[in-house]
Every structure is written in structure tokens, then in C-alpha cells.
């Protein structure tokens, strides 16, 4: 378990670097999106390791919100309305 969490934590630090250093707003958006995916992975691992099924529900909800947020940001960056 600790090996997987350490790998995800290293990925999180690399995403933080991309968010901080990214030359464009789309690079930063990708970093935030991947950071959300990593957080979903950490909560899913915690749900399996500690046998807490409600954390799996939380990780599914976080994945859904991350996806919707990414779509909204992509629409905003293209300067299109959200109802297209």
C-alpha cells in the first residue's frame, strides 16, 4: 500500500510543478486534471486497504466532478458557451 501511495505522491509533486511552471493555461489545466485523478486513486486505494466502501463512492464522485470541471474549463478556454 505504501509503495502505491508513494508513487501517487511523487506524481502529485510532479503535477504541482507543472501547475506552477506551466507556460500556458492549458498546461496548468492538465496538471490540475491529473492531480484530481491522482487524488481519486489515493482515495480508491484507501477504500480498498481500509475496507471502507463509502470512500469508493467518494472517489467516483470526485472523478465525475473532475471530468465536469475539465469540460467546463475546456469550453471556457475555447471561448464557447457552456450550452453548446
DSSP file (Angstrom, degrees, kcal/mol; ACC not computed):
  #  RESIDUE AA STRUCTURE BP1 BP2  ACC     N-H-->O    O-->H-N    N-H-->O    O-->H-N    TCO  KAPPA ALPHA  PHI   PSI    X-CA   Y-CA   Z-CA
    1    1 A X     >        0   0    0      0, 0.0     4,-2.2     0, 0.0     5,-0.2   0.000 360.0 360.0 360.0 -44.4    0.0    0.0    0.0
    2    2 A X  H  >  +     0   0    0      1,-0.2     4,-2.2     2,-0.2     5,-0.1   0.816 360.0  56.6 -68.0 -28.4    2.7    2.5    0.9
    3    3 A X  H  > S+     0   0    0      2,-0.2     4,-2.1     1,-0.2    -1,-0.2   0.927 109.2  45.7 -66.4 -43.7    4.5    1.9   -2.4
    4    4 A X  H  > S+     0   0    0      1,-0.2     4,-2.3     2,-0.2    -2,-0.2   0.905 113.2  49.0 -66.4 -41.5    1.4    2.8   -4.4
    5    5 A X  H  X S+     0   0    0     -4,-2.2     4,-2.3     1,-0.2    -1,-0.2   0.885 110.3  51.9 -66.4 -37.0    0.8    5.9   -2.3
    6    6 A X  H  X S+     0   0    0     -4,-2.2     4,-2.3     2,-0.2    -2,-0.2   0.900 109.5  49.4 -65.9 -38.9    4.4    7.0   -2.6
    7    7 A X  H  X S+     0   0    0     -4,-2.1     4,-2.1     1,-0.2    -2,-0.2   0.921 113.2  46.7 -64.4 -42.6    4.2    6.6   -6.4
    8    8 A X  H  X S+     0   0    0     -4,-2.3     4,-1.9     2,-0.2    -2,-0.2   0.857 110.9  52.7 -67.4 -34.1    1.0    8.7   -6.5
    9    9 A X  H  X S+     0   0    0     -4,-2.3     4,-2.2     2,-0.2    -2,-0.2   0.896 108.2  50.0 -68.1 -39.7    2.6   11.3   -4.1
   10   10 A X  H  X S+     0   0    0     -4,-2.3     4,-2.1     1,-0.2    -2,-0.2   0.915 110.5  50.5 -63.0 -42.1    5.5   11.6   -6.5
   11   11 A X  H  X S+     0   0    0     -4,-2.1     4,-2.0     1,-0.2    -2,-0.2   0.870 107.8  54.2 -61.6 -36.7    3.1   12.1   -9.3
   12   12 A X  H  X S+     0   0    0     -4,-1.9     4,-2.4     2,-0.2    -2,-0.2   0.899 107.5  49.0 -64.2 -41.4    1.3   14.7   -7.3
   13   13 A X  H  X S+     0   0    0     -4,-2.2     4,-2.0     2,-0.2    -1,-0.2   0.878 110.0  51.6 -66.9 -36.2    4.5   16.7   -6.8
   14   14 A X  H  X S+     0   0    0     -4,-2.1     4,-2.0     2,-0.2    -1,-0.2   0.877 110.0  50.1 -66.1 -36.1    5.3   16.5  -10.5
   15   15 A X  H  X S+     0   0    0     -4,-2.0     4,-2.7     2,-0.2    -2,-0.2   0.896 107.7  53.1 -67.5 -40.0    1.7   17.8  -11.2
   16   16 A X  H  X S+     0   0    0     -4,-2.4     4,-2.4     1,-0.2    -2,-0.2   0.893 108.1  51.3 -61.3 -38.3    2.3   20.7   -8.7
   17   17 A X  H  X S+     0   0    0     -4,-2.0     4,-3.1     2,-0.2     5,-0.3   0.917 110.7  48.0 -62.7 -42.9    5.5   21.5  -10.6
   18   18 A X  H  X S+     0   0    0     -4,-2.0     4,-2.1     2,-0.2    -2,-0.2   0.879 111.9  49.8 -66.2 -37.3    3.5   21.5  -13.9
   19   19 A X  H  < S+     0   0    0     -4,-2.7    -1,-0.2     2,-0.2    -2,-0.2   0.910 118.1  39.4 -66.5 -41.2    0.8   23.7  -12.4
   20   20 A X  H  < S+     0   0    0     -4,-2.4    -2,-0.2    -5,-0.2    -1,-0.2   0.901 127.8  31.1 -74.1 -41.8    3.4   26.2  -11.0
   21   21 A X  H  < S+     0   0    0     -4,-3.1    -3,-0.2    -5,-0.2    -2,-0.2   0.643  82.0 131.1 -95.2 -17.3    5.7   26.2  -14.0
   22   22 A X     <  -     0   0    0     -4,-2.1     6,-0.1    -5,-0.3    -4,-0.0  -0.048  50.1-146.9 -47.5 128.2    3.4   25.6  -16.9
   23   23 A X  S    S+     0   0    0      4,-0.0     2,-0.3     2,-0.0    -1,-0.2   0.777  78.7  34.0 -71.4 -24.0    3.9   28.0  -19.7
   24   24 A X  S  > S-     0   0    0      1,-0.1     4,-1.6     0, 0.0     3,-0.1  -0.838  82.8-114.1-127.9 166.5    0.3   28.2  -20.8
   25   25 A X  H  > S+     0   0    0     -2,-0.3     4,-2.1     1,-0.2     5,-0.1   0.820 115.4  58.2 -68.4 -30.3   -3.1   27.9  -19.0
   26   26 A X  H  > S+     0   0    0      2,-0.2     4,-2.1     1,-0.2    -1,-0.2   0.869 103.5  52.4 -69.2 -34.2   -3.8   24.7  -20.8
   27   27 A X  H  > S+     0   0    0      2,-0.2     4,-1.9     1,-0.2    -1,-0.2   0.902 110.7  48.0 -64.0 -40.1   -0.7   23.1  -19.3
   28   28 A X  H  X S+     0   0    0     -4,-1.6     4,-2.2     2,-0.2    -2,-0.2   0.872 109.3  53.3 -67.1 -36.5   -1.9   24.2  -15.9
   29   29 A X  H  X S+     0   0    0     -4,-2.1     4,-2.3     2,-0.2    -2,-0.2   0.892 108.0  50.2 -65.9 -39.1   -5.3   22.8  -16.6
   30   30 A X  H  X S+     0   0    0     -4,-2.1     4,-2.6     2,-0.2     5,-0.2   0.902 109.5  52.0 -64.4 -40.1   -3.8   19.4  -17.5
   31   31 A X  H  X S+     0   0    0     -4,-1.9     4,-2.0     2,-0.2    -2,-0.2   0.901 110.7  46.9 -62.2 -41.6   -1.8   19.5  -14.2
   32   32 A X  H  X S+     0   0    0     -4,-2.2     4,-1.9     2,-0.2    -1,-0.2   0.893 112.1  51.3 -66.9 -39.5   -5.0   20.2  -12.2
   33   33 A X  H  X S+     0   0    0     -4,-2.3     4,-1.9     1,-0.2    -2,-0.2   0.925 111.7  45.6 -64.5 -44.9   -6.9   17.4  -14.0
   34   34 A X  H  X S+     0   0    0     -4,-2.6     4,-2.4     1,-0.2    -1,-0.2   0.857 109.0  56.8 -67.5 -33.5   -4.1   14.8  -13.4
   35   35 A X  H  X S+     0   0    0     -4,-2.0     4,-2.0    -5,-0.2    -1,-0.2   0.895 106.6  49.9 -63.5 -38.4   -3.9   16.0   -9.8
   36   36 A X  H  X S+     0   0    0     -4,-1.9     4,-2.1     2,-0.2    -2,-0.2   0.895 109.5  51.0 -64.2 -40.6   -7.6   15.2   -9.4
   37   37 A X  H  X S+     0   0    0     -4,-1.9     4,-2.2     1,-0.2    -2,-0.2   0.898 109.4  50.6 -64.0 -40.1   -7.1   11.8  -11.0
   38   38 A X  H  X S+     0   0    0     -4,-2.4     4,-2.3     2,-0.2    -1,-0.2   0.891 108.9  51.4 -64.6 -38.9   -4.3   11.1   -8.5
   39   39 A X  H  X S+     0   0    0     -4,-2.0     4,-2.3     2,-0.2    -1,-0.2   0.887 108.6  51.4 -65.5 -37.8   -6.5   12.1   -5.6
   40   40 A X  H  X S+     0   0    0     -4,-2.1     4,-2.2     1,-0.2    -2,-0.2   0.909 109.7  50.7 -62.6 -41.7   -9.2    9.7   -6.9
   41   41 A X  H  X S+     0   0    0     -4,-2.2     4,-2.3     2,-0.2    -2,-0.2   0.892 109.3  50.1 -63.4 -40.3   -6.5    7.0   -7.0
   42   42 A X  H  X S+     0   0    0     -4,-2.3     4,-2.3     2,-0.2    -2,-0.2   0.914 112.1  46.8 -65.9 -42.4   -5.4    7.7   -3.4
   43   43 A X  H  X S+     0   0    0     -4,-2.3     4,-2.0     2,-0.2    -1,-0.2   0.866 111.8  51.4 -68.9 -33.2   -9.0    7.6   -2.1
   44   44 A X  H  X S+     0   0    0     -4,-2.2     4,-2.0     2,-0.2    -2,-0.2   0.904 110.5  48.6 -68.0 -40.0   -9.7    4.3   -4.0
   45   45 A X  H  X S+     0   0    0     -4,-2.3     4,-2.9     1,-0.2     5,-0.2   0.912 111.4  49.7 -64.0 -41.1   -6.6    2.7   -2.6
   46   46 A X  H  X S+     0   0    0     -4,-2.3     4,-2.5     1,-0.2     6,-0.3   0.874 108.6  53.7 -64.7 -36.0   -7.6    3.9    0.9
   47   47 A X  H  X>S+     0   0    0     -4,-2.0     5,-1.6     1,-0.2     4,-0.5   0.904 114.4  40.5 -65.0 -40.1  -11.1    2.4    0.3
   48   48 A X  H  <5S+     0   0    0     -4,-2.0    -2,-0.2     3,-0.2    -1,-0.2   0.902 117.9  46.6 -74.4 -40.3   -9.6   -1.0   -0.6
   49   49 A X  H  <5S+     0   0    0     -4,-2.9    -2,-0.2     1,-0.2    -3,-0.2   0.914 122.3  33.6 -70.5 -42.8   -6.9   -1.0    2.1
   50   50 A X  H  <5S-     0   0    0     -4,-2.5    -1,-0.2    -5,-0.2    -2,-0.2   0.425 105.5-123.6 -94.4   1.0   -9.1    0.0    5.0
   51   51 A X  T  <5 +     0   0    0     -4,-0.5     2,-0.6     1,-0.2    -3,-0.2   0.933  59.3 147.0  56.9  51.0  -12.2   -1.7    3.7
   52   52 A X    >>< -     0   0    0     -5,-1.6     3,-1.3    -6,-0.3     4,-0.6  -0.889  28.8-171.8-117.8  97.4  -14.3    1.4    3.7
   53   53 A X  H >> S+     0   0    0     -2,-0.6     4,-1.3     1,-0.3     3,-0.6   0.759  79.5  66.7 -66.2 -23.9  -16.8    1.2    0.8
   54   54 A X  H 3> S+     0   0    0      1,-0.2     4,-1.9     2,-0.2    -1,-0.3   0.781  93.1  61.4 -69.0 -23.3  -18.0    4.8    1.2
   55   55 A X  H <> S+     0   0    0     -3,-1.3     4,-2.3     2,-0.2    -1,-0.2   0.822  99.2  55.6 -69.6 -29.2  -14.6    6.0    0.1
   56   56 A X  H <X S+     0   0    0     -3,-0.6     4,-2.0    -4,-0.6    -1,-0.2   0.894 106.9  49.9 -67.8 -38.4  -15.1    4.3   -3.2
   57   57 A X  H  X S+     0   0    0     -4,-1.3     4,-2.2     1,-0.2    -2,-0.2   0.905 110.4  51.1 -62.0 -40.8  -18.3    6.3   -3.6
   58   58 A X  H  X S+     0   0    0     -4,-1.9     4,-2.6     1,-0.2    -2,-0.2   0.907 108.8  50.2 -62.8 -42.1  -16.4    9.4   -2.8
   59   59 A X  H  X S+     0   0    0     -4,-2.3     4,-2.1     2,-0.2    -1,-0.2   0.872 109.9  50.4 -67.9 -35.2  -13.7    8.6   -5.4
   60   60 A X  H  X S+     0   0    0     -4,-2.0     4,-1.9     2,-0.2    -1,-0.2   0.908 111.9  48.3 -66.3 -40.8  -16.4    8.0   -8.1
   61   61 A X  H  X S+     0   0    0     -4,-2.2     4,-2.5     2,-0.2    -2,-0.2   0.904 110.9  50.4 -65.8 -41.3  -18.0   11.4   -7.2
   62   62 A X  H  X S+     0   0    0     -4,-2.6     4,-2.5     1,-0.2    -1,-0.2   0.895 109.1  51.8 -63.2 -39.8  -14.6   13.1   -7.3
   63   63 A X  H  X S+     0   0    0     -4,-2.1     4,-2.1     2,-0.2    -1,-0.2   0.896 110.1  49.3 -63.4 -39.7  -13.8   11.6  -10.7
   64   64 A X  H  X S+     0   0    0     -4,-1.9     4,-2.4     2,-0.2    -2,-0.2   0.931 112.4  46.5 -65.5 -46.0  -17.2   12.9  -12.0
   65   65 A X  H  X S+     0   0    0     -4,-2.5     4,-2.5     1,-0.2    -2,-0.2   0.881 111.4  52.4 -64.6 -37.3  -16.6   16.4  -10.7
   66   66 A X  H  X S+     0   0    0     -4,-2.5     4,-2.1     2,-0.2    -1,-0.2   0.908 110.3  48.3 -63.7 -41.8  -13.1   16.4  -12.1
   67   67 A X  H  X S+     0   0    0     -4,-2.1     4,-2.2     2,-0.2    -2,-0.2   0.923 112.9  46.9 -64.4 -45.1  -14.4   15.4  -15.5
   68   68 A X  H  X S+     0   0    0     -4,-2.4     4,-2.3     1,-0.2    -2,-0.2   0.893 112.1  51.0 -65.3 -39.8  -17.1   18.0  -15.5
   69   69 A X  H  X S+     0   0    0     -4,-2.5     4,-2.3     2,-0.2    -1,-0.2   0.882 109.2  50.6 -65.0 -38.5  -14.7   20.7  -14.4
   70   70 A X  H  X S+     0   0    0     -4,-2.1     4,-2.3     2,-0.2    -2,-0.2   0.907 110.6  49.3 -65.9 -41.6  -12.3   19.8  -17.1
   71   71 A X  H  X S+     0   0    0     -4,-2.2     4,-2.2     2,-0.2    -2,-0.2   0.918 111.6  48.8 -62.7 -42.8  -15.0   20.0  -19.7
   72   72 A X  H  X S+     0   0    0     -4,-2.3     4,-2.2     1,-0.2    -2,-0.2   0.900 111.9  48.7 -64.6 -40.8  -16.1   23.4  -18.4
   73   73 A X  H  X S+     0   0    0     -4,-2.3     4,-2.6     2,-0.2    -1,-0.2   0.886 110.0  51.6 -67.3 -38.1  -12.5   24.7  -18.4
   74   74 A X  H  X S+     0   0    0     -4,-2.3     4,-1.6     2,-0.2    -2,-0.2   0.911 110.5  48.5 -64.5 -41.5  -12.0   23.5  -22.0
   75   75 A X  H  <>S+     0   0    0     -4,-2.2     5,-2.4     1,-0.2     4,-0.3   0.906 112.1  49.7 -63.3 -40.7  -15.2   25.3  -23.1
   76   76 A X  H ><5S+     0   0    0     -4,-2.2     3,-1.3     1,-0.2    -2,-0.2   0.911 109.0  51.1 -64.8 -42.3  -14.0   28.4  -21.3
   77   77 A X  H 3<5S+     0   0    0     -4,-2.6    -1,-0.2     1,-0.3    -2,-0.2   0.804 109.5  50.4 -67.3 -28.2  -10.6   28.3  -22.9
   78   78 A X  T 3<5S-     0   0    0     -4,-1.6    -1,-0.3    -5,-0.2    -2,-0.2   0.479 112.2-124.5 -84.0  -2.2  -12.2   27.9  -26.4
   79   79 A X  T < 5 +     0   0    0     -3,-1.3     2,-0.3    -4,-0.3    -3,-0.2   0.875  65.2 136.2  58.4  41.6  -14.4   30.9  -25.6
   80   80 A X      < -     0   0    0     -5,-2.4    -1,-0.2    -6,-0.1    -2,-0.1  -0.785  59.5-101.6-110.9 159.5  -17.6   29.0  -26.2
   81   81 A X    >   -     0   0    0     -2,-0.3     3,-1.1     1,-0.1    -1,-0.1  -0.405  27.5-119.5 -77.9 159.7  -20.7   28.9  -24.2
   82   82 A X  T 3  S+     0   0    0      1,-0.2    -1,-0.1     2,-0.1    -7,-0.0   0.617 106.4  64.3 -76.4 -11.7  -21.4   26.1  -21.8
   83   83 A X  T 3         0   0    0      1,-0.2    -1,-0.2     0, 0.0    -2,-0.0   0.362 360.0 360.0 -95.9   7.8  -24.6   25.1  -23.5
   84   84 A X    <         0   0    0     -3,-1.1    -1,-0.2    -9,-0.0    -2,-0.1   0.475 360.0 360.0 -72.6 360.0  -23.0   24.1  -26.9
